[in-house]
Amino acid sequence: MALFLRTVAASLAAGFLSLTIAVAAPPAMPPVDQANGSDAYSMDDFARVRKYDAHVHANTRDDAFLEQARADGFELLSINVDYPAFPSVALQHEAAVALAKQDPARFHWATTFTMKGFGTAGWTERVDAGLAQDVAQGARAVKVWKNVGMVEKDADGKLIMLDNPGLAAVAEQVRALGVPLIAHQGEPYNCWLPLDQMTTDNDREYFQHHPEYHMYLHPEMPGYEDLMGARDRFVAAHPQLRVVGAHLASLEYDVDRIAAFLDRFPNASVDLAARMSQVQYQSVRDREKVRNFFIRYQDRLLYGTDLTYGPDAEPEDFKREAHAVWSADWRYLATGQSQRVDVLHVDVPGLALPRAVIDKIYYANAVREFVPAKPGS
C-alpha cells in the first residue's frame, strides 16, 4: 500500500497549525513565581525580533514566501523532500537555489535523496556524491522522510526501516559533510488510535476521510513503537551525527517522552513543525509542566511550522496564511495571552516564555544547528 500520510493541504487546513556540538546539562527549572512571564515579549515585539522558521517548504521560485518572511522578521530553512505530492526533487532544488541566490541572508535550504535503486550496485555512491554536491552548493542539512519505514521496500518486499544497514553509509556521509540530518519518521501518535481517542480535530477529520492512511486500521503495517524504535537505534548507532527530529521527533503527544529522547541523545534536537496543537493540548491540562519543558530544553528546540508554498498557491492568500500562523504561534509561545484553538475547542493561554528562551527557540538554535558547511568538509 502506497502510504503518503497527509497532504500539504491537510496540514495547512489543520492551522499548523549537525559538526558535533557538546551540549551542556539542562538549566535548572525556574521558580514557579517566575512562571507568569514578567520577562516575556508582547505581540508588539513580534515583527522586530529576529526569528527563524526552521521547517518550511518553498516549492516555487515565486518570492511571496520571502516577501512575508521579510515583513515578519523571519529567516527560512526550506526543506526538500521526496514527497510525490510536491514538485520533483529536481524542481524543489532549482527553486531553493534560486531563492537562496536572491536573498542568501534570509533563505536557506536542506537537500534530500531518493530511495530509488536502494540496495543495488552504485546507489550509495550516487547518493553520497549528490549530497556532497548539494552541500557544496549551499545546502544546510539533509532530509530523510517517513517513506523510510512506511513505504519503501527492499528486493524481498520488506519495508526498509531507518536502521537498515544499507543507510549507514549515507548517515556517515552526512556527518562527514558537517551538516545535520533532519529525520521525519512515523506519524502523529493519533494515527494509531481510534478516532474517538484522537486529541485534535484535524487528525480526527483527516483519518476519518482517509481510512487507508489510518494506521489503527492497518495492523499489517509497522506499529508506532516499531518506527520509534528503528529511529532510536539509528540515532544510537551514529552518535556523532547531528539529528533534528522533525515534528517533535514524532513524540509530540508527550513532553516527557520528548525530554527522554533529548536526554538520551545529546546530539539531537527537535523542531516544532505542524505539532503546536499537540503541545497546546498538553498545556491546557498542565501549563507549568509544558512551560518548564520549554525552559529546560531551550537549547534543543527549533521553531518551525511546515508552511508550504507550492506552484499553484495564490501568493496573497499564502502570505496572509503565513502571517496568521506565525502570529498565532508567537502569541502562544512568547506572550501570556489566550487564544481560541479551534481544533481543540478551547481557549489556550500563552506560555509567556522568558525572552532569552524565545531568542534561542526562535533564532539562536537554528543559526547554530544549520551553519554553512566548511569548505573541504
Secondary structure, DSSP 8 states (H G I E B T S, - for coil): -------HHHHHHTT----------------GGGTT-TTB--GGGTTTS-EEEEEEEE-SS--HHHHHHHHHTEEEEEE----TTSS-HHHHHHHHHHHHHH-TTTEEEEEE---TTTTSTTHHHHHHHHHHHHHHHT---EEE-THHHHT-B-TTS-B--TT-GGGHHHHHHHHHHT--EEE--S--GGGGS-GGG-S-HHHHHHHHH-GGG-GGG-TTS--HHHHHHHHHHHHHH-TTS-EEEHHHHT-TT-HHHHHHHHHH-TTEEEE-TT-HHHHHHHHHH-HHHHHHHHHHTTTTEE-----EE-TTS-HHHHHHHHHHHHHHHHHHHHS--EEEETTTTEEEE----BHHHHHIIIIIHHHHHT----TT-
